[in-house]
Amino acid sequence: MAEAEALVADEVRKQYGDAVALDGVSLSVPEGEVFGLVGPNGAGKTTLVRALTGTTPCEGTVRVLGAPPGDVDPARVGLLPQSFHPADRLTARELIAYYAGLYDETRTVGAVLDDVGLADAADTWYENLSGGQQRRACVGTALVNDPDVLFLDEPTTGIDPAGRRSLWTLVEDLAAGGTTVLLTSHSMAEVERLADRVGLLRDGRLVAVGTPAALIADHGGDSHLLVDVGPDVDPAALSTTLDADVTARDGRLVVRNVALADVGSVVADLEAHGVDIDSFTWAEPDLEDVYLRLTGEALGPTGAAAPVAAGEEGER
Ligand SMILES: Nc1ncnc2c1ncn2[C@@H]1O[C@H](COP(=O)(O)OP(=O)(O)OP(=O)(O)O)[C@@H](O)[C@H]1O
């Protein structure tokens, strides 16, 4: 039997004045899937979440658990909006209890506080929680009704690495229990770990959809060598001299299509041609490579590979 679709968007369009936020997005998410939505700022991720949850009107067709969003029992849906500002003078416990009061049947407040790692800060006013603790409390409000479909719009923004990992485990546990999750994130590591499938939005259009492995195979490019070099290195000249694919990214040289066994000889070649190497890293392509390629951010602002400039720094 075919899996039921938990979420369906068909030719969804949304325009704010002259600005087109969604330009004909079609998408199906089967029950129990974790779907990761990624894309640059302003690509339309939050607008798509809002369209799917019925919190903004849109053109096209949207179905949640087989019905228009407004007709779905709210107890079956959980939503963590990107911007969420609860009352400052509620404790974490009171905040979760307030949301529990909106439903007939809920999980216990204590269980939700445990899940989001706030048991020890349960009686602290929201305004006195750290930024990451506040975000966790907000995540808790979306879990209290034990939803069948959970929308998490940038759930881990501001959360420290340990808290982020415990939230990842929580999402994995929810998914293992059959919850459908639609997650937006700017962390490719997060999406690569959690999502069964990933959709990449750019300028209001879904430009690629697939499993992380399929997207990496199709769009990630080759294994490559990232080389931290001194100033005044010309990647184009090196490409010609070494007959290799050499570009620059974030102040580093990127030598593509380098097998692990060839790393030593490529490094030796670069040094033989006067390149002053500070350090280097060999990497298989990952979802970040897919993202950078499909959004065009692997290239400089003009679309050309950016030169390595003296003093330029950056992290992948
Ligand atoms: N309420 C609004 N009024 C007018 N324009 C809006 C509104 N909400 C979003 N937009 C515009 O719609 C486009 C898509 O915005 P959206 O917030 O969906 O992007 P996003 O992918 O979630 O971005 P981010 O990664 O920054 O959260 C942007 O051009 C944005 O300026």
Ligand as a Chemical Component Dictionary entry (heavy atoms), coordinates in Angstrom:
data_LIG
# 
_chem_comp.id                   LIG 
_chem_comp.type                 NON-POLYMER 
_chem_comp.pdbx_formal_charge   0 
_chem_comp.three_letter_code    LIG 
# 
loop_
_chem_comp_atom.comp_id 
_chem_comp_atom.atom_id 
_chem_comp_atom.alt_atom_id 
_chem_comp_atom.type_symbol 
_chem_comp_atom.charge 
_chem_comp_atom.model_Cartn_x 
_chem_comp_atom.model_Cartn_y 
_chem_comp_atom.model_Cartn_z 
_chem_comp_atom.pdbx_ordinal 
LIG N1  N1  N 0 5.072  39.581 6.045 1  
LIG C1  C1  C 0 5.801  39.886 4.974 2  
LIG N2  N2  N 0 5.592  41.015 4.280 3  
LIG C2  C2  C 0 6.295  41.304 3.172 4  
LIG N3  N3  N 0 7.272  40.519 2.674 5  
LIG C3  C3  C 0 7.529  39.374 3.324 6  
LIG C4  C4  C 0 6.829  38.994 4.513 7  
LIG N4  N4  N 0 7.305  37.804 4.926 8  
LIG C5  C5  C 0 8.261  37.458 4.054 9  
LIG N5  N5  N 0 8.407  38.384 3.099 10 
LIG C6  C6  C 0 9.332  38.338 1.956 11 
LIG O1  O1  O 0 9.148  37.084 1.327 12 
LIG C7  C7  C 0 10.411 36.529 0.935 13 
LIG C8  C8  C 0 10.593 35.177 1.578 14 
LIG O2  O2  O 0 10.754 35.362 2.976 15 
LIG P1  P1  P 0 10.857 34.147 3.996 16 
LIG O3  O3  O 0 10.831 34.726 5.373 17 
LIG O4  O4  O 0 9.839  33.133 3.658 18 
LIG O5  O5  O 0 12.304 33.573 3.654 19 
LIG P2  P2  P 0 13.192 32.526 4.450 20 
LIG O6  O6  O 0 13.717 31.574 3.450 21 
LIG O7  O7  O 0 12.419 31.958 5.595 22 
LIG O8  O8  O 0 14.365 33.447 4.978 23 
LIG P3  P3  P 0 15.300 33.329 6.308 24 
LIG O9  O9  O 0 16.300 32.262 6.039 25 
LIG O10 O10 O 0 15.934 34.681 6.373 26 
LIG O11 O11 O 0 14.401 33.035 7.471 27 
LIG C9  C9  C 0 11.449 37.559 1.311 28 
LIG O12 O12 O 0 11.692 38.361 0.187 29 
LIG C10 C10 C 0 10.781 38.364 2.402 30 
LIG O13 O13 O 0 11.281 39.667 2.440 31 
# 
loop_
_chem_comp_bond.comp_id 
_chem_comp_bond.atom_id_1 
_chem_comp_bond.atom_id_2 
_chem_comp_bond.value_order 
_chem_comp_bond.pdbx_ordinal 
LIG N1  C1  SING 1  
LIG C1  N2  SING 2  
LIG C1  C4  DOUB 3  
LIG N2  C2  DOUB 4  
LIG C2  N3  SING 5  
LIG N3  C3  DOUB 6  
LIG C3  C4  SING 7  
LIG C3  N5  SING 8  
LIG C4  N4  SING 9  
LIG N4  C5  DOUB 10 
LIG C5  N5  SING 11 
LIG N5  C6  SING 12 
LIG C6  O1  SING 13 
LIG C6  C10 SING 14 
LIG O1  C7  SING 15 
LIG C7  C8  SING 16 
LIG C7  C9  SING 17 
LIG C8  O2  SING 18 
LIG O2  P1  SING 19 
LIG P1  O3  DOUB 20 
LIG P1  O4  SING 21 
LIG P1  O5  SING 22 
LIG O5  P2  SING 23 
LIG P2  O6  DOUB 24 
LIG P2  O7  SING 25 
LIG P2  O8  SING 26 
LIG O8  P3  SING 27 
LIG P3  O9  DOUB 28 
LIG P3  O10 SING 29 
LIG P3  O11 SING 30 
LIG C9  O12 SING 31 
LIG C9  C10 SING 32 
LIG C10 O13 SING 33 
# 
